Amino acid sequence: MAVAEPFVAPRPAWRRPVSLDLRAPRTWSIIGASLFAVMTLIALAAPLLSPHDPLVPVGIPLAGPGHGGFLLGSDSIGRDVLSRCLYGMRASWFAALVVIAGGFLIGGLVGLVAGSSGGWIDNLLMRITDGFLALPAPVLAIAVVASLGPSFTHTLIAVSVVWWPFYARIVRGEISKLAARPHVEAARLAGAGRVRIAVRHLLPGALPAAVVTASLDVGNLVLALAGLSFLGLGQSAPAPELGADSARNLSLLLQQWWVPVVPGIAVAVLAVIANVAGDSVRNLIDPA
Amino acid sequence: MSAQLAPEDVLTDEGYAVVATAEDLHVTFRRNGKAIHALRGISLEIRRGEILGLVGESGSGKSVLGLTLLGLHGAGATISGRATVRGRDMVSATDAERREVRIAHLGAVFQDPMTSLNPTMRVGRQVAEAAGSDEEALRLLRLVGVPEAESRMSAFPHELSGGLRQRVMIAMAVAGNPDLVIADEPTTALDVTVQAQVLRLLRTLRDELGCSVLMITHDLGVAAQIADRVAVMYAGRLAELGESDAVLRNSAHPYTLGLMRSRLTLGVDRSRALPALAGEVPSPAAPQPGCAFSPRCSVAGPDCVETSPEPVEVEPGHHSACLRPLAVVRRTDTMGPAVLTARAEPARIDQDTAALSLRSVVKTFGVGKGFGRKRTLHALRGVSLQIAQGESVALVGESGSGKSTLLRVAAGLEAADSGEVELSGGSRPQMVFQDSGASLTPWMTVEQILGERVRDLGRAARAAKVREALSLVGLPAEVGAARATQLSGGQRQRVCLARATIVPPPVLLCDEPTSALDVSLAASVINLIARLRRELGMSVLFVTHDLSVARVVADRIAVMYLGQIVEIGASDRVTSAPLHPYTRSLVSAVPDVGLTPVILPGEPASPLNPPSGCAFHPRCADATESCRDTELGLRLQRVANDDVDRVACINIDLSHVPTPVYITPKGA
């Protein structure tokens, strides 16, 4: 029997201890990526952070920022703009996460099945995916809302329908690249079945790319949803929503600018935070 | 060690004696945040008109030396010392000066001509770019032996075969009559017969043009065949330098001795385990103090760990970097006494039971070329092969011969178009792949990967089984917790063998498992396969392009050409007294110390369009008109009614089997 050589496994990168060295790019990436958690916490805590009820008039209408006890002013019927923005951000953030999660699950499943089966199943699923990719999001949303009635849920359904194909394409691409590696054939010879190969030997390799895409996608989705809500395809009237609040009060732009502009700035802030966080996640997962 | 040369010797155009030098050259670069000490103080000179073979295993720094001489070391590298070409230092020179030196004095040939040629440019234009004019480009293409050079000028790189692409690269390298051509593993990606042609070409060009060649290679046989002097590198330092014959036949450094002894040739003693160097090449990320070879050296003492020996002249013109006196090194057996005396018991072969039989297997692939233009690739054109229980058979052939396809059909990874594949006992064969790293799932631990074959066992039983399998291939149990990327090349191949044998299969299929490994590791993996086969009673089907590997691992060798077996027989007979003209040229193309290869013209024909009759006839020196006959229906014929040897050739006297020459090693 051969003499066993001593063996010490080097530690993989992701198991290295987190250092607080601010000069290391990795530290900044971790801080950036934690913005996702911070933003989710703010969204969850919106009822606690808001000074007023966003739906009820609580003071003089159209008070300027800092006047009448309103930090960011009040709107045309005396509701607090800050509270409406916080609630609006909460709605946008969760809506974006829900669509991403849906796209990730449906697209990931379709991509996994297509990529690991190959042949005609792959062709069929990917052509269907292409069909969905060809649909324009706003037009589809208008069509869905027109047929099912205006509702936030319907808008989310419409956006999800056009969103998942991106994930299907990315996951399928990664999976079919992995499927050509000999480790899959080795697993076949080791007696692993189709499902086991797909789940154990293919899927984990496609996840990093999908997670990176998803985290970079949150910002896009916040903007897309705000756009639809600006067009009146979001929640119905009294509900606080950033895009709709901006659109409804556009006529006040030259006199009481804060009423339409503050929700717009909130959208921008949300999108920037999501992009910074997404970039950081990408740097962590895929440092090349 | 650089000779004392007056500066005018180096600088004048006519009378110079040394083309390039490295003087105490250190190169360190960073990869993934780690400092890689690629060169750690190397001095040598390349003389005018000589071919210097630079030999080393992976990580020895041989390619970095070549790149530094070319001035292509990159901006991130920390360099000290000098690397001069015709007296100009490429380390301290500006980019413009380096380019000037490259244009005036240097040419380069790299391993993979497909990636170093521009795929979007016709080869004529690419050569003309280096040569200056179309006429000159055409002259160069003729010079390097590109047939039908005029029409090839307008071809794109992908339309040429590997051998022709490398010739085009060489044409570009010798454009403008350089003083030095740096060739980095130029033949590693080529088939043996084509490799012999390219080596011959490089030598002829040197004789005709008078340029020097720095031949970087991992293969001692290649160096032996082409080089005037050989420099052996180990861990970024020079181990040995001298005339080829002196270094390779009369080695002075323990490392070179070890390499020469663990090297596989057609003369290795098959009845014993191969002598293998212990341990692995040290990582260039963490160089140890002292002599880098000392942990693997049998004559090393405590002083070797303290001082790093400089090369000293041990014989006239022969330098070695070792603290021990020459007599001690040569007398000592660098392998340790245990290895050489271990006589391997022959494996038990049950000739009456077939473990695997393939009957008239045919396999074609459709090769898509745009819409509607599907072509058929004939990978296997009727192959029959039986492997007895416990027997080991090697499939040998060049690229496109179908040897890997046959293995994949036997494994059940590809279905044959027609023909039968029969496995005794019905249980699946297991396979070991060429790229061991890629055949292990990167995110799974070794324990999870091995455990997959014994999923029906309970957790504790599974863990015990994994430990047992790892120890059988000589790996400690801690490897179970590691992932593939954390293991070295040799360890990965052992893990692959452990996976294949955790439940011993009736047949072990090996697809070039050693061709990606360094010389010193290949021998130990081959020993391991032989031991596993013996202990577990497996049959082995071993695919390789290397006849010397085939001879050692196999009882019988089957030689394939273009989807058919052209010769099969006992491995000693096939390698020492080959019958088929193709086998004869394969045997003579194996590069080795002190042998002049017989060069087979042409390259393997394309399996997209196999020639009529005997597929080998366009390259065969003995071919007659009837070999071309489409109705030939060539099949394997018994030689002298014996059951072992068969050959498919109509020009061979089948009445008697030539006597094999059993090669006995020196001193045995």
HADDOCK unambig.tbl for C-alpha pairs under 7 A between the chains (distance, minus, plus):
assign (segid A and resid 1 and name CA) (segid B and resid 472 and name CA) 6.78 0.50 0.50
assign (segid A and resid 1 and name CA) (segid B and resid 474 and name CA) 6.80 0.50 0.50
assign (segid A and resid 2 and name CA) (segid B and resid 474 and name CA) 4.83 0.50 0.50
assign (segid A and resid 3 and name CA) (segid B and resid 474 and name CA) 5.93 0.50 0.50
assign (segid A and resid 4 and name CA) (segid B and resid 474 and name CA) 4.98 0.50 0.50
assign (segid A and resid 4 and name CA) (segid B and resid 475 and name CA) 5.08 0.50 0.50
assign (segid A and resid 4 and name CA) (segid B and resid 476 and name CA) 5.30 0.50 0.50
assign (segid A and resid 5 and name CA) (segid B and resid 475 and name CA) 6.73 0.50 0.50
assign (segid A and resid 5 and name CA) (segid B and resid 476 and name CA) 6.68 0.50 0.50
assign (segid A and resid 6 and name CA) (segid B and resid 476 and name CA) 6.92 0.50 0.50
assign (segid A and resid 7 and name CA) (segid B and resid 476 and name CA) 6.89 0.50 0.50
assign (segid A and resid 7 and name CA) (segid B and resid 478 and name CA) 6.71 0.50 0.50
assign (segid A and resid 7 and name CA) (segid B and resid 479 and name CA) 6.84 0.50 0.50
assign (segid A and resid 9 and name CA) (segid B and resid 482 and name CA) 6.06 0.50 0.50
assign (segid A and resid 9 and name CA) (segid B and resid 486 and name CA) 6.19 0.50 0.50
assign (segid A and resid 10 and name CA) (segid B and resid 486 and name CA) 6.34 0.50 0.50
assign (segid A and resid 181 and name CA) (segid B and resid 438 and name CA) 6.31 0.50 0.50
assign (segid A and resid 181 and name CA) (segid B and resid 439 and name CA) 6.94 0.50 0.50
assign (segid A and resid 182 and name CA) (segid B and resid 438 and name CA) 5.95 0.50 0.50
assign (segid A and resid 182 and name CA) (segid B and resid 439 and name CA) 4.62 0.50 0.50
assign (segid A and resid 183 and name CA) (segid B and resid 438 and name CA) 5.85 0.50 0.50
assign (segid A and resid 183 and name CA) (segid B and resid 439 and name CA) 3.64 0.50 0.50
assign (segid A and resid 183 and name CA) (segid B and resid 440 and name CA) 5.01 0.50 0.50
assign (segid A and resid 183 and name CA) (segid B and resid 441 and name CA) 5.44 0.50 0.50
assign (segid A and resid 186 and name CA) (segid B and resid 439 and name CA) 6.20 0.50 0.50
assign (segid A and resid 189 and name CA) (segid B and resid 430 and name CA) 6.23 0.50 0.50
assign (segid A and resid 190 and name CA) (segid B and resid 452 and name CA) 6.63 0.50 0.50
assign (segid A and resid 190 and name CA) (segid B and resid 453 and name CA) 5.17 0.50 0.50
assign (segid A and resid 191 and name CA) (segid B and resid 453 and name CA) 6.54 0.50 0.50
assign (segid A and resid 201 and name CA) (segid B and resid 441 and name CA) 6.28 0.50 0.50
